[in-house]
Amino acid sequence: MKIAVVGPAYPFRGGIAHYTTLLASHLSAQHDTRLYSFERQYPAFLFPGRSQFDPSDRPLASIEIRRWLIPYWPLSWRRVTADWSVWRPERVVIQWWVPFMAPMTAWLLARARRLNMCSTLICHNVLPHEQKKLDGALIKFALSRADHLIVHGQPDRERALKLLPQAKVKVVALPSYAGLRAGDWTRERARAELKLVRPTLLFFGFVRPYKGLLDLIDALPAVLAEIDVDFLVVGEIWGEAAPYHDRVRALGLVDRVRFVDRYVSNEEAALYFAAADLVVLPYRDATGSAVLQLAFGLGVPVVATRAGGMGEIITDGATGFLVEPGDVTGLSRAIVRFFHEERALTFQHNIAQQIDRFSWDRLVDVALNLTQE
């Protein structure tokens, strides 16, 4: 079967770029697959981060990438569909995550239909985390043109059906990012490299308001009253960094909280996960979380909120602890309980038993079965 995959990929950075690359790689193991990514992704004035590019030495998977698309330049869209006209793929799988991509996505889907290609849109966020006035219309404009939608949590399925009641929507668990084991760090080597001597909490990924980092900082004094821990915040802060640093200073936590305020490479990410005892995801809002699946793939236990689909991934008390979003007291108690009850080995064992739920092969099977229907 010939399958076209469209979405961000290396050298662009972020979880969706990793996802697109890994998906195309797994599809290519059994099918003739072409990956179409971006020449340019966002105009600089629309991008809140410092760089759009990944500092990693190499992508997570090796696959040829046609870096042709510019989402605000329609001639680049035609280059992709002209290739489809010659190559004649039967299927197209497109990544969806922000309304900015709606015109390009809608045009590609419309052209795919004219070429008798069955289309699947993988929705990482049906709705953006920070919504604007025209987002709803743009989202419906794009999503309505796909034959099938795949989402990674029941909340996003409900959002999709609220917008498009007749849509065909399938929920599939977000796959694991175990490929980030780059560097083969042991716990001992990683902790020595980072000069860590106490149990360590890790918050990883872009720092944005909806991810609840301030709640976790507020929970730390209660944690420190019971457990002597260090806290790593590893990820680029989008927007003002001052509120986070000010809160740390106000709570007297400067010697316990270490900020790595930048996007880290795949190789360096593996270092921080190897060193951590516990990953904490205090999100106020979410759809899914690539950080959660990265932690599971690397065997690191998790405390998280029930935001979005995270409660569908974590089995409370078996593969992690869950608390309500915004519950600072519940967050501190869950962290303390993890250490007092020595749950690390139990959680790691249970995660390993369930890891098949989060395989890329499962996602590929669902995507191809949808198109065959």
N, C-alpha and C positions, 0 to 999 in steps of 0.2 A: 504494500500500500504506500502511496505517496502522501506525505503529511507536511504541511507548512506550519511552522510555529512562529508567532510574532510576539515580540516583547523586548524589554530591556535585557541586555546581557553584557558581560565583560567586554570592554573596560569600564562600563558604567557600574556604579556601586549600589549596594543595598540588597536586602533580602529578596526582592522580586527579581533582580538581575541574577542572583544565584539560582533562584527557583526556575527561571526560564532556561538557563543553561543546563541545569540538571534534568529538567523535563525533556528537553530536546535530545539530550544524551541518551536517556532511557528509551525514548521512542526510536532513536536511530539504531538501537541494538537489534530491533526486529523489523524496522520499516525504513523506506527511503525518505529521509527527513531533511528539510532545509530550515534553518533558523534565520529569520529576518529581524535584525535589531536596528539600532539608531546610529546614524552618523552624528547627529546632534539631538539632544533630548529636550531640554528646556532653554528658553532665553534666559540669560543671566539674571535679568531683573525679576523673574518669576521664581527663581530657585532660592530658598532660604538658607541653604547650607553653604559651606565654604568651597566645596568642589564637587562636581558631579562624577568624578572618576575614582576608581578603586585603586588603592596603592598596593594591592596584592601582587605578588610576583607572577601569578598565573591564575586562570579561572579554576573552578572546582571540577570541571570536566572538559575534556578536549573534544571540540566539535567546530567545524567550519561555520563562521558567522558572516552573513551578508549585512554589513553595516550600511544600510541604504536610507533608512527612514529619517525624515525630519517632520515632526508632527505638525508644524506650522507652514510646511512647504508642500503643497499638493503634487507638484511634479515628482517628488520623491515617492509618493504613494503609487503613482503610475508606474514607476520603475519596478516596484514589487509586483504589481498585478500584471504587468507585461511579462514578467518572468513566469508567473502562474499560467498565463495564456499559452506559453510555449511548453512548459514542464507538465502542466495538467495534473496538479495534485487532486486527490479525492476529498481531503479533509484539511481544515485550517483550525488551529487552536491559537486564540489571541488572549493576551493578558489584559485585564482591566483593573485599574486602581484609582485613577483621578479623572474628573470631568474634563480637564484640559485636553485629554486624548479623545474626546467624543467625536469631533468631526472626522479625524483620521480613521478611528475605529469603525464608525458608521459607514464610511466610504469603502473601506476594505471589505466589510461584511456584505455590503450591497454588491460589490464586484464579485465576491466569492459566490454569491447566490446565482448571479448571471452565468458563472462558469460551472454551475452545478456542483459546487463544493459544499459539503456539509460543514457547518461552522459551530464551534464550541467556544464560548467566552468564559475564561476562568476569572472569577471576580474575587480579587484579594480584598477589596473594600467596595461593596455595592455603593455605599455613600461615603464621602470623604469625612475625615475626623473633624475638620473645621469647614462647615458648609456655608455656601454663598447663595445669593438669591436665585441665580439661574441654574444651579446645579441639578435640580430635579428634572427640568426639561432636557438638559444635555444628557443626563444619564438614561432617561427613557428613550431619547433619540438614538443612542448607541445600542443599548441592551435589547431593544425591541427587534433589532435586525439579526440577532443570533438565533440559530436553531435550538441551541441548548446552552444552559448556564451551569457552571460548577461553582459552588461556594464551599468554604471550609468551616462553616458553623451554622447551626440552626437559626441564630439571630439574623444572619445575612440572608438566609433563605426567606425568612419572613419579610425582610426589607425588600427583597427582589419581588416577591409576590404582591406586596402592597403597591409597588410601582406598576407591575405588569402581572395582573392576576392570571393570565393565561400562559405565562412563561413555563417552560420545562426546566425545573431547577433541581439539581442533585447535590446533596451534601456529601463531601469526602473529606476525611481528616487531612489536615496539612501534613505533608510528608516530613520525614526527619532530615536534618542537615548534618548527618554523621560524617559527611565528606570533609568537614572542617578539622578532622584529626591531624591536619598538616603539622609537621614538625615533631610528632610523636613525643610530646612532652609527658613526662611522668609527674605525679603530684609533687614529689620531693624536689625535682629539678625546677619545676615551675615556681614553687614557693621560695626556693633559694634565689632564683632569678629576680623575683619581685620583693625579696627581703621581707617575707611575711612570717610571723612567728605565732600569731593567734588564729583561731578559727575565723574564716573569711566569708562575708556576704558579697554577692556580686549583683549589681544592676548593670545590664548590658544593652546597648543599642542607642539609637538617636534619642535624645532627651527632649520630649515635647510635653506640654502641660497635661494632656489626657493620660499620660503614662504614670502619673501619681507619685513622682519621685519625692515631692515635698511630704507626702503622707509617710513614706518610708523614713525620711530623715526625722520626722516628728516621732516615729515609733522607736528610734534608736535609743533614747535615754532609758526607756523601760527595758529594752533588751539588755543594755549594758549594766543595768542594776542586777541582772541575773547571770549574764554570760559575757565573758571578756572577748569581744570580737573586733575585727577590722572590717571596713566597708569600702569596696571599690565601686566607683561609678565610671564605667568605661563606655564612652560614646560621645559623639559631638552634640553639644547643646544648641538647639535651634531657638533663636530668640535671645532674650537676656539671660546671661548666666548669673547675674548678681543675686536674684532671689534665692537661688540654691546655696550660694556661698554665704550670703547673709544669714540664712537660717542655720547653717552649720556653725557659724561663729556664735550666733545668739544662744545656741544650745550647748556651747562649750565642747564641740565635737571635732575641732580642727585636727587633733592628733589621731583621730580614728577614721576619718573620711578622706579618701584619696580620689581626686578627680583626674581622669584621663580624657580631657575634653577634645576629642578628635575621632575621626573615623579610623578604626584600626584595620589592618590587613587581615586576610584569612589566617595567615601564619601566626600573627600576634593574638588573634582572637582565641586560638587554641591554647595559647599560654595562659590566658586569664581564666578560661573554663577549667583547665587542668588544676589551677591553684585554688579554685573556689570550693568551699564546703557546701554552699547553698546559693542558688540563684533565686532572687526575689523579684516578682513582677507585680507591683502594686497598682496596676492600671485602673483608672477611673472609667475608661471606656476602651473597647477593643472589638475587633472582629475575630481574627485569630492572632497568633503570635509566632513568628519565625524564631524568636529568642527561646520560647518555650520548647519548640521542636529541636532547636539546636542543643539546649540543655539535655533533653531526653536522648538525643542521638549520641551525646558525649557522656551520658550516664551520670549527670550532675542533678541531685535532688532539687525540688522547686517548692517554694511557697508563692502562691499567686491569689489574685482576686477572682471572683466568678464573672468578671467582665467578659462580654461577648461569648465566644465559643470555648474559653479556657476551661470552663467547668465540664465540657464534653470530652476534653482530652485528659484532664487530671482526675483520677479516682481518689476522692478525699480520704486521707488516712492510709492509702495503699501506695500510690505513686507520688504523693505530695500532699500538702495541706492547702485548703481553700478558705478564703475569708471574703466578706462582702466588700465591694468597692468603697473606698473612703473610710473604712473602719480601722482607724489607727491602733486602737487598743487590741482588736482582733489580730491585726498584723503582727504586733509585738509578741502577743501570746503564742501565735503559731510558730514564730521563729524560735522563741525560747523552748517551746515544747519539742521542736525538732531536735535541739541539742540535748535537752534534759532526758528525753526518751531514747536518745541515740538511734534515730530512725534512718540514718544514711544508708546502711547496708540493706535494710529491708526495702526502702524505696528503690534503690538501684536494682535489686533483684526483681522487683515487681515491674519496673520499667522495662527491663530486658525481656520479661515474659510477654509484654504487650507490644513490643517494637514492630511486629509484623503489621499491626494496625496502621502504621505510619510509613509504609514502604512506598517508594516511587512506582513499583510495579502495580500496586493496588490503584493508584491514581491513573496510570496509563490504561489499565483494564477498564476502569469505569468510563474514561473518556472515549475509548474506542467502542465500548458497548453502547454508549449513548448514540454515537454516530451511526452504528449499525441498526439501531432501532428506527 
